[in-house]
Amino acid sequence: MARFLKTGITEDAAAEADAQVRATVEEIIADVKKRGDDAVRDWSRKFDNWAPASFRLSGKQIESAYAALDPQTIEDIRFAQTQVRNFAQIQRDALKDVEVETLPGVVLGHKNLPVNSVGCYVPGGKYPLVASAHMSVVTAKVAGVKHVISVAPPFEGKPNPAIVVAMHMAGADEILCVGGVQAVAAMALGTQSIASVDMIVGPGNAYVAEAKRQLFGRIGIDLLAGPTETLVIADEEGADGELCAADLLGQAEHGPNSPAVLLTNSEKLARETMAEIERQLTILPTAHIASKAWADYGQVIVCDSYEEMVQVADDIASEHVQVMTHDPDYFLHNMTNYGALFLGNRTNVSYGDKVIGTNHTLPTKRNARFTGGLWVGKFIKTCTYQRVLTDEASVMIGEYCSRLCAIEGFAGHKEQADIRVRRLSQKKAA
């Protein structure tokens, strides 16, 4: 039976914080809907001390961003985007249009159509998350999206050059320096200067995620990405306390409410990891954030077997699952609920977050039970069509349809079938 050596705050405490977020987001969305650009500017001034004449960056501003970066940084961004683009293209190539004659004279098919316009949110207020530009803009463009608006909040009082360059290199058609709920609302609702889009993607803080939730239906979204989560599954043959601690704290530094969980079959490894976390927190530059996350949301769970570890892991349904055991493939073959798996101690979540090529926008808050993360398929609408080639086929399908409509009491539906059966039968008789 699973034993908890450490637990985090209660669900009720977390829910109380969520309620406060909802109310704030409702207010901002309503204001942007009513006042457009003026509201966006006022809220941007309030939260980010940022209210330029135009949030849209000019070609000259984009050139200045390139000039502010050293060549190695630009090359590193290019390398990361190449990896993301290559894997996204492989995924896109796996999506095939189909057309098949399912019965004599009856042709069915589907086409994979990209949405026309997308807004990509790139977090950048606390940390300039350059990689989020790769994950959203590059993937949208590989999917075939015609128009991409990419937004990010100011960082230290101005557009962050690395984010701007990443957005531009990724292929964004418009780049805006604005963030928060006001940016999401502007892209969803449209303002005097910002065109509305069909879909909004990308991670963000709790307010951005709640804005996407409230606006879903008016626009499409990728998923509701909450605070970063990590689950480390380890045994004594696959990892040691130092490695487990580094992988837990490496994700806990995202924010003070980022869950970090160790799941192991070794109480010895569990206690070594807990001690190592305390040591590393004395030297980690971001310890002021990671320590809060670990104190409030960190967990350590000890199980008796791999089978039990799989059961607990699937119930947690974590965003990131780092597997460092003597047989990582056991979890690949048996787990069903996760955002992304990182198999073996040679890889880690940071590789996936930044450069290896898979997408880092992933489901949180147990949403991995029913959805995967952002990929080209999220930007694709699979739309069906049908064609009936012969009178005989239409009559045959129509007779079945007529009887089935009668069962449901849909007289108008029935007549749609009956009129064709009558006309085509008469045509054949003539």
C-alpha positions in Angstrom: 0.0 0.0 0.0 1.2 3.5 -0.9 2.7 5.5 2.0 3.0 9.3 2.0 6.2 10.5 3.6 5.3 14.1 2.7 2.1 15.8 1.5 1.1 19.3 0.3 -1.7 21.7 1.1 -5.3 20.6 1.0 -7.5 20.8 -2.1 -9.9 23.2 -0.3 -7.0 25.7 0.2 -6.1 25.5 -3.5 -9.8 26.0 -4.5 -10.1 29.2 -2.5 -7.3 30.7 -4.5 -8.9 29.6 -7.7 -12.1 31.5 -6.8 -10.2 34.8 -6.5 -8.6 34.3 -9.9 -12.0 33.7 -11.5 -13.5 37.0 -10.3 -10.5 39.1 -11.4 -10.5 37.5 -14.9 -14.2 38.1 -15.3 -13.7 41.8 -14.6 -10.9 42.2 -17.1 -12.6 40.3 -19.9 -15.8 42.4 -19.5 -13.8 45.6 -19.6 -11.9 44.6 -22.7 -15.2 43.6 -24.4 -16.6 47.0 -23.5 -13.7 49.4 -24.1 -11.3 47.5 -26.4 -7.8 49.0 -26.7 -8.3 51.5 -23.9 -9.0 48.7 -21.5 -6.1 46.6 -22.7 -3.8 49.6 -22.2 -5.2 50.4 -18.7 -4.8 46.9 -17.5 -1.3 46.6 -19.0 -0.3 49.8 -17.3 -1.7 48.5 -14.0 -0.1 45.0 -14.0 3.1 45.5 -16.1 3.7 49.3 -16.1 3.6 49.1 -19.8 1.3 51.3 -22.1 3.1 52.1 -25.4 1.3 53.9 -28.2 1.2 50.5 -30.0 1.6 47.0 -28.6 2.5 45.7 -32.1 6.2 45.7 -32.7 7.5 47.4 -35.8 10.1 45.9 -38.2 12.7 48.3 -36.7 11.9 47.0 -33.2 12.3 43.4 -34.3 15.7 44.3 -35.9 16.8 45.8 -32.7 15.9 42.6 -30.8 18.3 40.7 -33.1 21.0 43.2 -32.6 20.7 42.9 -28.8 21.5 39.2 -28.9 24.9 37.5 -29.4 25.3 35.1 -32.4 25.4 32.1 -30.1 22.0 32.8 -28.6 20.5 33.3 -32.1 22.0 30.0 -33.2 20.8 28.2 -30.1 17.2 29.5 -30.8 17.6 28.3 -34.4 18.7 24.8 -33.3 15.8 24.4 -30.8 13.3 25.5 -33.4 14.8 23.1 -36.0 14.2 20.2 -33.6 10.6 21.3 -32.8 9.9 21.9 -36.5 11.3 18.5 -37.5 9.2 16.6 -35.1 6.1 18.7 -35.8 6.5 17.9 -39.5 6.7 14.2 -38.8 3.5 14.5 -36.8 1.8 16.5 -39.6 2.8 13.9 -42.2 1.1 11.3 -40.1 -2.3 13.1 -40.6 -3.7 11.9 -43.9 -6.7 12.9 -45.9 -8.8 9.9 -46.8 -11.5 9.1 -49.4 -13.0 5.7 -49.8 -16.0 4.1 -51.5 -17.7 2.4 -48.6 -20.6 0.9 -50.6 -21.1 0.8 -54.3 -21.7 4.4 -55.3 -21.1 5.9 -51.8 -17.9 7.9 -51.3 -16.9 9.1 -47.8 -13.8 11.1 -46.9 -12.2 13.6 -44.6 -9.8 16.5 -45.0 -7.4 17.8 -42.4 -7.8 21.6 -42.5 -5.8 24.0 -40.4 -7.6 26.8 -38.6 -7.1 30.1 -40.3 -5.8 32.3 -37.4 -4.2 31.6 -34.1 -3.0 33.6 -31.1 0.1 32.3 -29.4 0.7 33.3 -25.8 4.3 33.3 -24.7 4.8 33.8 -20.9 7.5 36.2 -20.1 6.7 38.4 -17.1 8.6 36.4 -14.4 10.8 34.3 -16.7 11.3 35.0 -20.4 10.0 31.6 -21.6 11.6 31.7 -25.1 10.9 28.1 -25.7 7.1 28.7 -25.6 7.5 30.6 -28.9 9.0 27.5 -30.6 6.3 25.3 -29.2 3.3 27.4 -30.3 4.3 29.5 -33.3 6.5 26.9 -35.1 3.9 24.1 -34.5 1.1 26.3 -35.8 3.0 27.2 -38.9 3.9 23.5 -39.6 0.2 22.7 -39.3 -0.5 25.3 -42.0 -2.1 28.1 -40.0 -2.3 31.2 -42.3 -2.1 34.0 -39.7 -0.3 33.8 -36.4 -0.3 36.6 -33.8 2.2 36.0 -31.0 2.1 38.0 -27.8 4.3 38.2 -24.7 4.3 40.6 -21.7 7.2 43.0 -21.2 10.2 41.7 -19.3 11.9 44.2 -17.0 10.0 47.1 -18.6 10.5 46.3 -22.4 10.0 43.6 -25.0 12.4 40.7 -24.3 14.8 40.5 -27.2 15.2 36.7 -27.1 11.4 36.2 -27.1 11.0 38.6 -30.0 13.6 36.9 -32.0 12.2 33.5 -31.3 8.7 34.6 -32.3 10.1 36.1 -35.5 12.2 33.2 -36.4 9.3 30.9 -35.8 7.2 32.7 -38.4 4.8 34.9 -36.4 2.9 37.2 -38.7 2.3 39.8 -36.0 4.3 40.3 -32.7 2.8 42.1 -29.8 4.3 43.1 -26.5 1.4 42.7 -24.2 0.5 40.0 -21.7 -1.9 38.7 -19.1 -5.7 38.4 -19.3 -5.9 41.6 -21.3 -3.8 40.0 -24.1 -5.9 36.9 -24.2 -9.1 38.8 -24.1 -8.0 41.1 -26.9 -7.1 38.2 -29.2 -10.3 36.4 -28.4 -12.7 39.4 -28.6 -10.8 41.7 -31.0 -10.2 45.4 -30.3 -9.8 48.5 -32.5 -6.1 47.5 -33.3 -6.0 43.7 -32.6 -7.9 41.3 -34.8 -9.7 38.4 -33.2 -8.4 34.9 -33.8 -10.0 31.5 -34.2 -7.9 29.8 -31.5 -5.5 30.7 -28.6 -2.7 28.5 -27.5 0.2 28.5 -25.1 0.8 28.3 -21.3 0.6 31.0 -18.8 -0.1 31.8 -15.2 -3.4 31.0 -13.4 -5.0 34.1 -14.7 -4.1 33.4 -18.3 -5.4 29.8 -18.0 -8.6 31.0 -16.4 -9.1 33.6 -19.3 -8.8 30.8 -21.8 -11.3 28.8 -19.9 -13.8 31.6 -19.8 -13.4 32.5 -23.4 -13.5 28.9 -24.7 -16.4 28.6 -27.1 -15.9 32.0 -28.5 -12.5 30.8 -29.6 -10.8 27.4 -29.5 -8.0 26.6 -27.1 -5.3 24.0 -26.9 -5.8 23.0 -23.3 -6.0 24.5 -19.8 -2.5 24.6 -18.7 -2.2 25.2 -14.9 1.0 25.4 -12.8 3.8 23.2 -14.0 3.7 19.7 -12.5 6.4 17.0 -12.3 6.4 13.4 -11.2 9.7 11.6 -10.7 9.3 7.8 -10.7 12.6 6.2 -9.5 14.2 3.2 -7.9 17.7 2.6 -6.5 18.9 1.1 -9.8 17.8 4.0 -11.9 18.7 7.1 -9.8 20.1 8.5 -6.6 18.9 11.2 -4.3 20.9 14.0 -5.9 19.5 13.3 -9.3 15.9 13.0 -8.1 16.2 16.2 -6.1 17.6 18.1 -9.1 14.8 16.9 -11.3 12.1 17.8 -8.7 13.5 21.3 -8.0 14.2 22.0 -11.6 10.4 22.1 -12.2 9.4 23.4 -8.8 11.2 26.7 -9.7 8.4 27.4 -12.2 6.2 28.8 -9.4 5.2 28.6 -5.8 2.3 26.4 -6.6 4.1 23.9 -8.9 3.5 20.3 -7.7 6.7 18.2 -7.5 6.2 14.5 -6.5 8.6 11.6 -6.0 7.1 8.1 -6.5 9.4 5.3 -5.5 9.5 1.7 -4.3 12.5 2.6 -2.0 12.1 4.3 1.3 15.9 4.7 1.4 15.9 6.6 -1.9 12.9 8.7 -0.7 14.6 9.9 2.4 17.9 10.5 0.6 16.0 12.6 -1.9 14.2 14.6 0.8 17.5 15.3 2.5 19.2 16.2 -0.8 16.4 18.7 -1.6 17.0 20.5 1.6 20.7 20.7 0.7 20.2 21.9 -2.8 17.7 24.5 -1.7 20.6 26.2 0.2 22.5 26.8 -3.1 19.8 27.0 -5.8 19.5 30.6 -7.1 15.7 30.2 -7.5 15.2 28.6 -4.1 12.9 31.4 -2.9 10.3 30.0 -5.4 11.2 26.3 -5.4 11.3 26.0 -1.7 7.7 27.4 -1.4 6.5 25.0 -4.1 8.2 22.1 -2.3 6.8 23.0 1.1 3.2 23.5 -0.1 2.9 21.1 -3.1 5.8 18.6 -2.8 4.9 15.0 -2.1 6.9 11.8 -1.5 5.1 8.5 -2.0 6.6 5.0 -1.4 5.0 2.0 -3.1 5.5 -1.7 -2.8 5.8 -2.6 -6.5 6.0 -1.3 -10.0 2.3 -2.3 -10.5 1.3 -0.1 -7.6 3.5 2.7 -8.8 1.7 2.6 -12.2 -1.7 2.8 -10.4 -0.6 5.8 -8.3 1.0 7.6 -11.3 -2.0 7.1 -13.5 -4.2 8.6 -10.7 -1.9 11.6 -10.3 -1.9 12.0 -14.2 1.0 14.4 -14.0 2.1 16.8 -16.7 5.7 15.6 -16.8 6.7 12.1 -15.7 10.4 11.5 -15.3 11.1 7.7 -15.1 14.4 6.7 -13.7 14.2 3.0 -12.9 16.0 -0.1 -14.1 13.2 -0.8 -16.6 11.7 2.6 -17.8 9.9 0.9 -20.6 7.7 -0.9 -18.1 6.1 2.5 -17.5 5.9 3.4 -21.2 4.0 0.2 -21.8 1.7 0.3 -18.8 1.0 3.9 -17.9 -2.0 5.6 -19.6 -2.3 9.1 -18.0 0.6 11.6 -18.5 1.4 14.7 -20.4 4.9 13.5 -21.5 7.2 10.7 -20.5 11.0 11.2 -20.0 12.5 7.7 -20.0 15.8 6.9 -18.3 18.2 9.1 -16.5 19.9 10.4 -19.6 17.0 12.6 -20.4 14.9 15.0 -18.2 12.0 17.4 -18.3 14.2 20.4 -19.1 15.3 18.8 -22.4 11.6 18.5 -23.4 10.9 22.0 -22.1 13.6 23.7 -24.2 15.1 21.9 -27.1 14.7 18.1 -27.8 11.8 18.6 -30.1 8.6 17.4 -28.4 6.1 20.0 -27.3 6.2 21.4 -23.8 2.6 22.7 -23.6 1.0 19.8 -21.8 -2.1 19.0 -19.7 -2.1 19.7 -16.0 -4.5 19.2 -13.1 -5.2 15.5 -14.1 -6.4 16.6 -17.5 -3.9 14.0 -18.9 -6.7 11.5 -18.2 -8.5 12.8 -21.4 -6.2 14.9 -23.5 -2.6 15.0 -24.7 -0.5 18.2 -25.1 -0.1 20.7 -27.9 0.9 19.3 -31.3 0.1 20.0 -34.9 -3.2 18.1 -34.6 -4.5 20.7 -32.2 -4.5 23.2 -35.0 -6.2 20.8 -37.5 -9.9 20.4 -38.0 -10.7 16.9 -39.4 -13.7 17.6 -41.6 -15.8 14.9 -43.3 -17.6 15.0 -46.6 -19.7 12.6 -48.6 -20.7 12.0 -52.2 -23.3 9.6 -53.7 -22.4 8.7 -57.2 -25.4 6.7 -58.5 -29.2 6.9 -58.3 -29.3 3.3 -57.1 -27.0 4.1 -54.1 -29.1 7.1 -53.2 -32.3 5.1 -53.2 -30.8 2.3 -51.1 -29.4 4.7 -48.5 -32.6 6.8 -48.6 -34.8 3.8 -47.8 -32.7 3.0 -44.7 -32.6 6.6 -43.7 -36.4 7.0 -44.1 -37.1 4.1 -41.7 -34.5 5.3 -39.2 -36.0 8.9 -39.2 -39.5 7.4 -38.6 -38.2 5.7 -35.5 -37.1 9.0 -34.1 -40.2 11.0 -35.2 -38.2 13.4 -37.4 -40.7 14.0 -40.2 -38.6 16.6 -42.0 -35.5 14.4 -41.9 -37.6 11.5 -43.3 -38.9 13.7 -46.2 -35.3 14.6 -47.1 -34.7 10.9 -47.8 -38.2 10.2 -49.2 -38.2 12.9 -51.9 -35.0 11.4 -53.3 -36.3 7.9 -53.2 -39.5 8.9 -55.0 -37.7 11.0 -57.7 -34.9 8.6 -58.4 -37.2 5.6 -58.4 -39.6 7.4 -60.8 -36.6 8.3 -63.0 -35.5 4.7 -63.1 -39.0 3.5 -64.0 -39.3 6.0 -66.8 
